[in-house]
């Protein structure tokens, strides 16, 4: 009897511990290729859930009011849907099998449309298929900025100011960080019309900013260092001739620079002050900046007429090929490949629901540099732009954005001579007082990646929208290193390895 009691207690404890789990964490793989499956939807029953990241990983926090009958549902385009009982699920890896299509199912569904006809139908049905009205969404937004200084060279050829020598310039260059990573994450309720920045309102639930303060280039510290040298060597009422390449400008030296009185602001100083003000506003007006970033990301989708992703708007510039068929939520989806046939910029894959001709997913990437110029020592190259947009039906049976990811890469360079000449018309003898002659060469690479996950989409009326009052002065919490506890209890998209490994230099 005692033995039976112990066995019974063991099973009770096992069942209790299994069901009391707070979250489910696993990785989704293709059962055939063993490769990660990104963008799979993981949900409890038919309620909103999360999306797997690029490595197929997901973390889903469970509701406290969960039931023993709750089902974990994992579905992805082209794969068989899998269901598990939540209280018995303890796998760390989930294998999804590709879903086969019977030939007779295809013949019944495709109605013998060509790829071009399907694209034309998708274009005709844009207004009916997609939700452009007021909507309330729960969103998670992540912006990753990776900056690398590929080259930083300043060669002093001639200087009459001892402090402005090669050693001093080299010390400034060495103090500049070669790389700087910045990650912003925001969980919020969003009100408004998708893609229209003027209508968006954010109720920020939680936000973080992950970066290394020691790698920031602080303008004020360098400005103070330069000012101390200038005050020592530059005369009052001087002006500067600045020449770079074939260009030259004249800048007056304000005499109030040498006193503590409030300086008179000329056009140049006003410009610099404006740049500082904008940077400060970006930091202070976090809500406003986040809304602008999200709306800018939404507008990059094909569903907007002015989108750069213009395979619908300017379909005559592309070639379309009907490649295959698949399933999503028991709906037939035709898979269409597209590539440029004229001056278009992108290639990719379009997934169209054959029942209503709604594009439910598109993957794309550029086939050539989108911007590339060199002029008088300046260069700019926008060499990378790729992304994914996924749509899902809402409660009003219209499609709303479920997931968006866009990655852009560019390089900026400057290679030209730079000469600064101080002149003073009130000095006896030569007007030229000091001169600095140098060659400069900088190349900066920047990668920007934006991700937006929409967990819930609920249509609202104008009255509900107007009733919500935004809190505009919300600021993110600064994180010097990745903290896995920060988002504990909140459903977000799992970070990649670069974010997990991020740590500020001590």
N, C-alpha and C positions, 0 to 999 in steps of 0.2 A: 504493500500500500504506500509506503514511504517512497519506494522507487517510482511508482506511478505518479505520485504527487510531484516529484522532481522533474519527471519527463513533461508533465502537463505545464508546469511553471516555465520550463525551457521554451516550449512552443509559444506560450503566451508572450514571453519576453521578446522572442524573435519577431513575432507578428507585430507587437507593439512598437518595437524599435524601427522595423521596416516602414510601418505606416506613419511614424512620427517624423520621418525625414522632412527637412525644411526645403530641400532643393534637389534638382536632378541635374547632373553634370555628365555629359558624354560627348563622344565624337562620332560623326556620321560618315561612313565610307561606302563606296561602290562595291557591291559584293563580287563583281567580276574583276575590276582593275585594282581594287583596294585603295583607290585615290579618294581624297576628301571630297565631300559633296557640299559646296557652299550654297547659301541662300535657301536651304530647306526650312520649311515652316514647322515649328514644334509648338503644339498647343495642348491644353487640357480640355477634353471634350471638344466642343466646337467654339470655345471662347478664344479670345486673342492670346497669342503666345509670343515666342521669340523667333529669331532667324539665326541659323548657323553662320559663323563667320567664314572667311576665305579658307580656313583650315578645317572646316567642317565641325567646329566645336560650338557647344552651346551650354548655357547655364540657365535653368528655369527655376524660379522660386515658386513654391506652392502656396496656395491660399490656406489660411488657417481653418477655414470651414470646409476643407476637402472631405470627400466621401470615399468609402471603400470601393464604390463603383466607378470612380473617376477613371477616365481613359486618357492615356498619353498618346497623342496622334502625331505622327511624323510623315510629312508629305513633301514631295518635290517633283517638279516637272520632269516627266520621262521615267519616273520610278513608281513602283508599287507602294501604295500607302501602307504604313505599319501602325498597328494599334497595340498598346500594352495596358495592363492594369497598373495604375500608379503605385499602389501599395505593394506590388511585387516586383517592380522594375528596379534592378540594381546593376545593369550593364554599364560598362565604361565605353563600349564601342557598339554602334548600331549599324548593321549592314542592310542597305537598300538594294533591291534587285531591279534592274531595268524592266519596264513593262512592255511586253510584246503587243503587237497590233495585228489583228486578223485582217486579211485582205478584204473580206466582204464588208467589214466595218468601215474601212477606208473608202470603199467604193460608194457606200451609202452616204457617207458624211461629206466627202469633198465636193460633190456636185460638179465635178469636172472643171472647176475654176482654174485658170492659169495663175501663176504667181503675180503677174501684173494686175489681173482682175481682183485678186484678193487684196492687194495693196490699195487699189482704187476704192474698193468697198470699205476698207478700214478708214480711209480718208473721209469718205462720205458720212460715216457713222460716228465721227469724233464727237460732235456736239451731243449726240444721244447717249453715247457709251460712257462718257467721263463726267465726273461731278465737278462743276466749276462754281457751285453755290457755297454759301456759308457752311462751315463744318467745324466741329470740335474734334481734335485729334490728340492722342497721347503720343509724344514723339521722343526719340532719343537721337541726339545729334552729336557727331564726333568730327572734329576738324584736326587734321594732322599736317603740320608744316615742317619740312625738313630742308634746312638751308646749309649749303656747303660753299665755302670760299675756296675755289679751285686754284686761284692765282691772286697774289697780292704783292705787287712789286712797285716801289717808288725809288727811282734812282736820282739822287741829287747831283746835278752837273755843276751848279755854281750857286753860292749863297754868300751874302754879306752879313747875315745874322748868325753869329756863332752857334746859338742854341738850335737853329734849324739846320743841323748837319745830318749826315747819313746815319750816324749812330742813334740820334734822337728819333728820326723817322723810323728806323728799323725797330726801335723799342716800342713805338706806337703800333707798328704792324704786328709785332710779336704778341702784343697785348690783345690784339683782335682775335676772337675765337675763330677757328677754322670751320666749325660747324655749330649749329644750334637747332635743336628739335623743340617743338612746341605742340602740345596736345590739349585741345579743349573738348570737354564732354558736358552735355546738357540734357537733363531729363525734364520735360515740361508738358503742360497742357497748352495746346495751340488753338487759337480761335481765328477764323477769318476765311478768306478765299485763297485757295492754293495758288501760289506763284505771284500774288499781288501784295507787295510789301506794305503798301499803305493801309491795308486792311488787317494785317496780322497783329495779333495780341498774344503775348506769352505769359503764362503763369509758371515760372520756373520753380520746379520742385527741389532740384539739387543740381549743382554745377561745379566743375573742377577745372583747374588750369595747371597742367603738368609741364614744367620747364625748369631749366637750370639758370638761376639768377646770375651766377658767376659768368655765364656765357653771353649775357646781354651787353650790347655795346651802348654804354651810357653817353649820350651826347653832351650832357652838362659837364661831366668830368673832363672830357677832352677840351671842351670850350674854355673852361677855367685855365687849363694848362696853356693853351694858345694865347689867351688874353693876357696872362702874366708876362709872356715873352713880348707880345706886341706893345704893351704899355712901356716896357723897358727900352725898346729900340725905335718905335715909330713915333714921329713928331706929330703934334697937334696940327690940324688943318691939312694933313696929308691926304692924298688920294691914291688909289691903286689902279694900275693897268694890269688886267688879267688876260693872258693870251693862252689859248689852247687850240692847237692846230691852226686853222685860218681865222678863227674867231677871236675877238678882243672885246673886253668890257671895261668900263671905268666905274670905280666905286669910291665915293668920298668917305673919308675917315671922320666920324662925328667927334667933335672935341669933348662932348659930354661923356664920351667913353672913359676919359681919364678922371672923372669925378664921380661922386656918389649920387649926384642928382639924377632924376629920372631922365633917361636918354630920349632924344628926339628920334622918332622912328621914321626911317626912310623906307623906300620901296623894298630894298633887299632885306632889311631887318624885319619888315612887316611880313615878308614871305616866310622867313625862318620862324617867326613867332607863330604864323599860321600853321606851319607844319608841326610845331610842338603842340599846338592846341588840338590839332586833329588826332595826334597820337594819344594825347591825354584823354580826349573824348572817347576814343576807341576803348581805352582801359576803363574809364568811368561809366560810359554808356554801354554796359555789357549787353543788356537786354536789346537795345536798339541794334547793336552790331550783330547779334545772333539772329535776330529777325531778318535782317538784310541778307545774311549769309544763307539762311534756309530758303528764302524766297528766290535768291539767285540760283541755288541748286535746283529747285523745282522747275524754274524756267528753262533749264537746259534740256528738259524732256521733250520728246517728239510731239507731245500733246499740245504744245503751244506753237502758234504760227511763226513766231520770230526766233524759234530755237535754232541754234547752230547745227543741231542734229536734224537735218532737213530732208530725210529720205521720203517723207510724205509730202511736204510742201513743194519740193522740187524733184519729184519722182523721175522725171525725164532725164535726170543726170545720173541715174543709177541703173544697174542691171540686177534683176531679181531672179532667183532660182528656187523653185519649190523642191526642197531637199528631202523632207521626211514628215512623219506624223508622230504625235505623242499624246499623252494623257495628262490632264491636271484636274483634280477633283472630279473625275469621271467625265470630263469634257474633252472632246477631240480638239487637238491643237495642231495646226500645220506649222511647219518649221521652214522659214524662208531665209536664204542667204542673200545678202546684198553687197555690192561693191561698186565703185565709181565706173562710169563709162565716159564721163566728161571731166569737168573740173571739180567734181565733188571731193570731199575730204575723208570720208569714212567707209569702213567695211564692217560687217557684223552679221548678227543673227536675230531674226524677228520671230516671235511666237504669237500666232493669231488664233483666237477662239473661232472656230468655223461656224458656230451657231449665231453669233452676233457680230462677227468681224472686229472684235475688240483686240487690240494688241495688249497682251498681258505681260509681256516681257521683251526687252531688247538688250542685247549685249553689243557693244561697238568699240572701235578703236580707230585712230587716225591712220591713214596710209602715207601721209607726207607731212612735212613741217607746215603748221598752220600759219605761222608768221616767221619770217626769216629775212633780216636785213642787216646790211653793214653800210655805215655812212660816216665818213670823217672820224674814224677811230671808235665809233660806237657800234655795238652789235647786239642783236636780240634774236633769240631762237625759241619759239614755242614748239617744241619737238614732240610732246606727248599729250594726248587727251584720249582717255578711254573710260568706259563706265558701264553701268547696268541700271536699268529701271524696271521695277516689278509692280504690277497693279493687281488689286483684288476688289471684288464686289463688296459694297457696303450694304447697310440695311435697306436702302432705297433701290437696290438692284442696279446701282451704277458703280463704275470703277473709280477707285481712288488709289493714290500712291501708297504702296506698302513698303517699298525699300528703294533707296537711291544710293548709288556710289559713283563718284566721279573723281578721277585722278588726272592731274595736269602737271607737266614738267616743263621748265624753261631755263634758259641760260642768258645772262646779261653780261656784257663785257665792255670795257673801255680801255683803249690803248692809244695814247696820244701824248705829245709834249705838253707841259704845263709851265707857264712862266708868270710870276707875280712881281710887278715892279712898283715900288713906292715912290711917289713924286710929291714935291711940296713947292708950290709957287712962291711962298713967302721966305724960303730959305735963300741965303746968299750963295752965290756960286751955282753949282749944278742943281737942277731941280730933282734929278734922280737921287734918292736917298739910299734905298736898299733894293736888292734884287734877289729873287729865288728862281732858279731854272731847274726843271726836273722832267723826267719821263715817268709816266704812270701806266700801270697795266693791272687791271682787276678783272676777274671772271667769277661770277656768282651763279651757282646752280640752286634751283628751288623746286621742290616737289610738294604739291598741295593735294591732299586727299580729303574729300568730304563724304560722310556717310550719314544717312538719315533712315531710321527705322520708325515706322508708324504702327503702334500696337493696337490702337483703336481709332475708328473713323465713325463719328456720329453726326449726321446732318442736324443743323440747328437753324432757327429762323433769325431774322434780323434783330428782333427784340432780345433774344437770349444773347446774341453777340454784343449788342449795345450795353446790356446790363453788366457785363464783365468789366471790371476796372483793373488795369494793369499796374503792377508795381515796378516802376522803371529803374530803380536804383539797386537792383539785385547784383551782387558781385560773386564771381566764382571763388571757390576755396583753392588757395595755392597749395600744390603738392610738389615737394622737391624730388620725390621718387614715386614709383608706382605702388599703390596701396590696395591690395586685393580686398580689404575690408571696406573700402570707401563706398562701393555700390552694393554691399551685402544687403539682401532683402529687396533689391530693386531689379526688375527685369530689363537688361540692356543687352546689346550685342557684345560678345566676348572680345577682348582686346587681342591684337596680334602680338607676336613675340617681342617686337621692338618696343612696344609700350610696356610689356611685362618686365623687360630688362632695363628700362630707363631708370637712371639714378644720377642725381646731381653730383658734381665733383666736390669732394670735401675741401 
